[in-house]
Amino acid sequence: MGDPAGIGPEVCLKAWRGRGRSDCGFVFFGDADVFLKLSQAAELPMPPVAHSLADAVSTAHANGAAIFHIESLRSCWEPGVVSAMTGEASYRYITTAIEAALGGEVDAVVTGPIHKEALRQSGVQYPGHTEIFEALTRSGRACMMLTSDALTCSFVTTHVGLCDVPSLMSVQRILDVIELTDQAIAKIKGHRSRLVVCGLNPHAGESGLFGNREEERFIVPAIEAARRSGVEIEGPLPPDTAFLPNRRQRTDAFVCMYHDQGHIPLKALSFETAVNTTLGLPIVRTSVDHGTALDIAWKRFDADPTSMLQAVALAMKLCGGDVQSSNLLRGGSCQSPISASQLVTEARSSNESATDSRRHFDTVDESRDSGRATI
């Protein structure tokens, strides 16, 4: 459900209500007390509460939705305020959901918004969802992709400072992102992709005039390698003209070198409807493409659930209506799935031991109805 202090719990319940009876069952990973408080304040219906994952999954199959109660808030917390407590709680929900997906108990994970400062205050060192999922699933390669009807962008780098971007670029990294994007477009749109790669520097470097020839050293060789493998690809293009309407109409996805290069045009065009997904994982993960909105959270209860609904729809498409197909975007090597205890400890700083003692993953019953996706 994301950070309890934000709009995540609200858009979760609204999305469930908005989909009505569907071909998927919702399991909400979060604190049932938070959902109860929200349900009463916002006058929103609330699904049944389960205290084990097995019960939550069976209830979701029978009734359409269930809350898997994860007790996480040890004392009073304040809606709309950044705190280490809600940051830690949101991380617990994520790790529990990842464990469930790796174990095959759910078919996809759709994440609500988290607050990066709250995560850091709680001792979690990952800057965002993408890095958490990549690390805790031990994916060999992964990347962020944002998609909407108007525009789709994937990213070579994400939550890093601009000064660090050139040092994180390589021919192999850019080629990985191109290949993952090509595979994703084939799955989502049902045809081979038409890709555009943006340059890093103004005017895509202007033949080395700007920057340190990153285009010639990294981007061009990656494009040439992708082209040799059969990808229809163009670039590197100057970022200031890459997203013009005529080019967007004939391009399935844009490969961007850094966070704001793609986030700015995409959010300008599709702020309420865009979806975030992580490519290259051994599980399906999608997300809303907005933040916790602490300024409006828990006040008028008018948060728009459209992005959450779109994220659920994309997760269903990536699952293909088949439990076994949720691995289709695996994207290369993946090490052995991380264990539950490792999920808890790998991102922790010096306060790990006190936090870990409170974490617990329920033993689940492996028998389940595979005819209906569980998200």
C-alpha positions in Angstrom: 0.0 0.0 0.0 3.0 2.3 0.0 3.8 4.7 2.8 0.8 4.8 5.3 1.2 8.5 5.7 0.6 9.2 2.0 -2.2 8.6 -0.5 -1.2 4.9 -1.2 -3.9 3.3 1.1 -6.6 5.6 -0.4 -5.8 4.8 -4.1 -5.5 1.1 -3.2 -9.1 0.9 -1.9 -10.4 3.2 -4.7 -8.7 1.0 -7.3 -10.3 -2.1 -5.9 -13.7 -0.5 -5.8 -13.1 0.9 -9.3 -12.3 -2.5 -10.9 -15.2 -4.3 -9.2 -15.5 -8.0 -10.0 -12.5 -8.8 -12.2 -10.3 -11.6 -13.3 -7.8 -10.9 -10.6 -7.8 -11.1 -6.9 -6.2 -8.3 -4.8 -4.1 -9.0 -1.8 -3.3 -5.7 0.0 0.1 -6.0 1.8 -0.2 -3.5 4.7 -1.4 -2.7 8.1 -5.1 -3.4 8.5 -5.4 -0.7 11.2 -4.4 1.9 8.6 -6.9 0.6 6.1 -9.6 0.6 8.9 -8.8 4.2 9.8 -8.9 5.2 6.2 -12.1 3.3 5.5 -13.9 5.0 8.3 -12.6 8.5 7.5 -13.1 8.3 3.8 -16.3 6.1 3.9 -14.6 3.6 1.5 -15.4 -0.1 1.6 -12.7 -2.3 3.0 -12.0 -6.0 2.1 -11.7 -8.7 4.7 -8.5 -9.0 6.8 -6.3 -12.1 6.9 -3.4 -12.7 9.2 -1.5 -15.1 7.0 -0.6 -15.0 3.3 -2.3 -18.3 2.6 -5.6 -17.0 4.1 -5.3 -13.7 2.2 -4.7 -15.5 -1.1 -7.7 -17.8 -0.6 -9.9 -15.0 0.5 -8.9 -12.9 -2.5 -9.8 -15.7 -4.8 -13.1 -16.2 -3.2 -14.1 -12.6 -2.6 -12.0 -10.5 -5.0 -9.8 -8.9 -2.4 -8.2 -9.3 1.1 -5.9 -7.4 3.3 -2.8 -9.3 4.5 -2.3 -7.7 7.8 1.4 -6.8 8.5 1.6 -5.1 11.9 4.2 -2.4 11.4 3.3 0.8 13.2 4.4 0.5 16.8 2.9 3.8 18.1 1.0 6.8 17.0 1.9 8.1 13.6 0.8 11.3 11.8 -0.8 11.2 8.3 0.9 13.5 5.9 4.2 13.7 7.7 7.5 12.1 6.8 8.7 9.7 9.5 11.1 6.8 10.0 8.3 4.6 11.3 6.2 4.9 8.1 9.3 4.5 6.0 10.2 1.3 7.8 6.6 0.1 7.5 6.5 0.7 3.7 9.7 -1.3 3.3 8.2 -4.2 5.2 5.2 -4.3 2.9 7.6 -4.3 -0.1 9.8 -7.1 1.1 6.9 -9.2 2.1 5.3 -8.8 -1.3 8.5 -9.6 -3.1 8.9 -12.8 -1.0 5.3 -13.8 -1.9 5.9 -13.2 -5.6 9.2 -15.1 -5.6 7.4 -18.0 -3.9 4.7 -18.0 -6.6 1.9 -17.1 -4.1 1.0 -14.0 -6.0 1.4 -13.4 -9.8 2.4 -9.8 -9.7 3.3 -7.0 -7.4 1.7 -3.5 -7.8 3.3 -1.0 -5.5 1.9 2.2 -4.0 4.0 5.3 -3.5 6.8 5.4 -1.0 8.7 8.4 0.4 12.4 8.3 -0.2 13.3 10.5 2.8 11.2 8.3 5.1 13.0 5.2 3.8 16.4 6.8 4.5 15.4 7.9 8.0 14.4 4.3 8.7 17.9 3.0 7.7 17.0 1.6 4.3 19.8 2.5 1.9 18.0 1.9 -1.4 16.8 5.2 -3.0 13.6 3.7 -4.5 11.4 0.8 -5.6 13.5 0.0 -8.7 16.7 -0.5 -6.7 14.9 -2.5 -4.0 13.3 -4.9 -6.5 16.5 -5.3 -8.5 18.6 -6.0 -5.4 16.2 -8.3 -3.5 15.3 -10.4 -6.5 19.0 -10.6 -7.4 18.3 -9.7 -11.0 21.3 -9.8 -13.3 20.0 -6.7 -15.2 17.0 -4.5 -14.8 15.7 -1.1 -15.7 12.9 1.3 -15.0 10.3 1.9 -17.7 7.4 4.4 -17.6 4.6 3.9 -20.0 1.4 5.6 -21.0 -0.8 5.9 -24.2 1.1 9.0 -25.1 4.7 8.1 -24.4 7.0 5.2 -23.1 10.5 5.8 -21.7 13.1 3.4 -20.3 16.1 4.5 -18.3 19.8 3.7 -18.3 20.2 5.4 -14.9 17.6 6.5 -12.4 18.0 7.8 -8.8 21.4 9.3 -9.0 22.8 12.8 -9.3 23.5 14.2 -12.8 27.2 14.4 -12.0 27.2 10.6 -11.6 25.4 9.7 -14.8 28.4 9.5 -17.2 30.3 7.2 -14.9 27.4 4.8 -14.8 27.1 4.6 -18.6 28.6 1.7 -20.6 28.0 0.0 -23.9 26.7 -3.1 -22.1 24.4 -1.2 -19.8 22.8 0.8 -22.6 22.5 -2.4 -24.7 20.8 -4.2 -21.8 18.2 -1.4 -21.5 17.6 -1.4 -25.2 17.1 -5.2 -25.2 14.8 -5.2 -22.1 12.7 -2.4 -23.7 12.4 -4.3 -27.0 11.2 -7.4 -25.2 8.7 -5.4 -23.1 7.2 -3.6 -26.1 6.7 -7.0 -27.8 4.8 -8.2 -24.7 2.8 -5.1 -24.2 2.0 -4.1 -27.7 2.3 -7.4 -29.5 4.8 -6.3 -32.2 8.5 -5.7 -32.6 9.5 -2.3 -31.2 10.5 0.9 -32.9 13.0 2.6 -30.5 14.7 5.9 -30.2 17.8 6.5 -28.0 18.4 9.9 -26.6 21.9 11.4 -26.4 23.3 12.5 -23.1 24.6 15.9 -24.0 23.0 18.9 -25.6 22.6 18.3 -29.4 23.6 14.7 -28.6 27.1 15.9 -28.2 27.4 17.7 -31.5 30.2 15.3 -32.7 32.1 15.6 -29.5 31.7 19.4 -29.0 29.8 19.0 -25.8 30.6 16.5 -23.0 33.2 13.9 -23.1 32.2 12.0 -26.2 29.7 9.8 -24.3 27.6 9.4 -27.4 30.6 8.1 -29.5 32.1 6.0 -26.6 28.9 4.4 -25.2 25.6 5.2 -27.0 26.5 4.7 -30.7 28.2 1.3 -30.1 25.2 0.0 -28.1 22.8 1.2 -30.9 24.9 -0.6 -33.5 25.0 -3.8 -31.6 21.2 -3.7 -31.1 20.7 -3.0 -34.8 22.8 -6.0 -35.7 20.5 -8.2 -33.5 17.4 -7.0 -35.4 16.1 -4.1 -33.3 14.6 -1.2 -35.2 16.3 1.7 -33.5 17.3 5.3 -34.2 19.7 7.6 -32.4 21.4 9.1 -30.5 18.9 12.0 -31.0 19.1 15.4 -29.4 16.9 15.1 -26.3 15.3 18.5 -26.9 13.7 17.4 -30.2 13.4 13.6 -29.6 9.9 13.9 -28.1 8.2 16.0 -30.7 4.6 14.9 -31.7 5.5 13.5 -35.1 8.3 11.4 -33.7 6.2 10.1 -30.8 3.6 8.9 -33.2 6.1 6.5 -34.9 8.1 5.5 -31.9 7.2 2.8 -29.4 9.7 3.7 -26.7 12.5 6.1 -25.9 15.7 5.0 -24.2 16.8 7.8 -21.9 20.1 8.3 -20.2 18.9 9.8 -16.9 15.9 10.2 -14.7 14.5 13.7 -15.7 15.3 13.2 -19.4 12.3 11.0 -19.7 10.2 11.8 -16.6 9.7 15.4 -17.6 8.0 14.8 -21.0 6.1 11.8 -19.8 4.7 13.5 -16.7 3.9 16.6 -18.8 1.8 14.4 -21.1 0.5 11.7 -18.8 0.8 12.6 -15.2 -2.4 10.9 -14.1 -2.3 7.8 -16.3 1.4 6.8 -16.5 2.6 3.5 -15.0 6.0 2.5 -13.8 7.3 -1.0 -14.3 10.7 -2.7 -13.6 12.0 -4.7 -16.5 14.3 -7.6 -16.2 13.0 -9.1 -12.9 12.0 -12.7 -12.3 8.6 -11.4 -11.2 6.1 -8.8 -12.6 6.2 -5.5 -10.8 4.3 -2.4 -11.8 3.6 0.8 -9.9 1.8 4.1 -9.8 3.8 6.9 -11.3 3.2 9.5 -8.6 4.4 10.2 -5.2 2.9 10.0 -1.7 1.3 13.5 -2.1 1.7 14.2 1.6 0.2 17.7 1.1 -3.2 16.2 0.3 -3.1 12.8 2.0 -5.8 12.0 4.6 -7.5 15.4 4.1 -10.2 15.6 1.4 -9.8 12.0 0.3 -9.9 13.1 -3.4 -6.8 11.3 -4.6 -7.1 10.1 -8.2 -6.7 6.2 -8.4 -6.2 6.3 -12.2 -2.5 5.5 -12.1 -3.1 2.6 -9.7 -5.9 1.2 -12.0 -3.5 1.5 -15.0 -0.7 -0.2 -13.0 -3.1 -3.1 -12.2 -4.1 -3.4 -15.9 -0.5 -3.5 -17.0 0.4 -6.1 -14.4 -2.5 -8.3 -15.7 -1.2 -7.9 -19.3 2.3 -8.8 -18.3 1.0 -11.8 -16.5 -0.8 -12.8 -19.7 -3.7 -14.2 -17.7 -1.4 -17.2 -16.9 0.3 -17.6 -13.5 3.4 -19.2 -15.2 3.8 -16.3 -17.7 4.8 -13.8 -15.0 8.4 -14.6 -15.7 8.3 -13.5 -19.4 10.2 -10.3 -18.7 13.0 -12.0 -16.8 15.6 -10.4 -19.1 18.7 -12.5 -18.6 20.5 -14.0 -15.7 19.0 -14.1 -12.2 20.8 -15.5 -9.3 19.1 -17.8 -6.8 16.1 -16.1 -5.3 16.9 -14.3 -2.1 15.7 -15.8 1.1 13.2 -14.3 3.5 15.8 -13.5 6.1 18.1 -11.9 3.5 15.2 -9.8 2.3 15.1 -8.3 5.7 18.8 -7.7 6.3 20.4 -6.8 3.0 19.3 -3.1 2.9 19.8 -2.3 6.6 22.3 -0.1 8.2 23.4 -0.2 11.9 19.8 -0.6 13.2 19.3 -4.0 11.4 19.2 -6.3 14.4 16.4 -4.5 16.2 14.4 -4.2 13.0 14.9 -7.8 11.9 13.5 -9.3 15.0 10.2 -7.9 14.2 10.0 -9.2 10.7 8.2 -12.4 9.9 7.1 -14.2 6.7 4.2 -16.6 7.1 4.5 -20.2 5.9 2.1 -20.6 3.0 0.0 -23.4 1.6 1.3 -24.1 -1.9 -2.0 -25.3 -3.2 -3.9 -22.5 -4.8 -6.3 -21.8 -7.7 -4.1 -21.0 -10.7 -7.0 -19.9 -12.9 -7.1 -16.4 -11.5 -4.2 -14.0 -11.2 -3.5 -12.6 -7.7 -2.0 -9.2 -7.4 
